[in-house]
């Protein structure tokens, strides 16, 4: 079994395991951190907190400490055999700044738990940059999920229960369909789940990670981007070839991004006639009750019937 299939029959974590809270992007605050740590400890997990989580960059207050501080927290947590998962506390901006200073060979060779199994990285939004890098350089499964110190994590029991299940239960057979999911284009496919935040995927065009354009099922979402900016992002991704080999597309939430009717027309224009199944409003991303999505794992997208199916399978067939 490869690392990519590690969590199909075995849960990523169990009670007593240790997670490391790190802030590769934006800073948190002490009250939100205390809440987030409390939730994870309620689940029976031990929590370590990185040194930079509550720091501020000397120039840019939107960053949680200097780049080296944030990078060291991330790398040290991944390399520590006593840490079983690395939990990113917030999004915002800043993860992309860390990538070029990471020794990926060292991360690949040393980032193991005590029992030799792969660790799990979790986070969303700006953490898309890390999901992509971990996919390309480490080829491990990751979890695109709401983050422990964000407001929605504290406000939505749906989010907390969903994240808890992804952490503490096996992934094989898990269903990902949201309450408002619709079929935008019919079809059926198996493939690897990749993707994340559209603006972050676009910002990586031309970077080393973007040179490896995966096939499979591409997940896309964003927040606070007007239709014309999303149009521009999707056009850039299309011209860069990111859609060339996808076998299916899953569209998540688009909060604060304009009228949903306009967004639906935009997505129709880009994706309805590509000959692959497409789902609309799957519910992951920046939704107030956002669902988690595993990345760099294989799954089934079946939009051939009246009700869509989106399931983690473990291996494409």
Beta strands, then each sheet from edge to edge (+ up, - down):
strand 1: 18-22
strand 2: 46-49
strand 3: 85-88
strand 4: 120-123
strand 5: 142-144
strand 6: 182-185
strand 7: 188-197
strand 8: 216-221
strand 9: 246-251
strand 10: 277-280
strand 11: 293-295
strand 12: 298-302
strand 13: 309-312
sheet 1: 2+ 1+ 3+ 4+ 5+ 11-
sheet 2: 6+ 10- 9- 8- 7- 12+ 13-
end
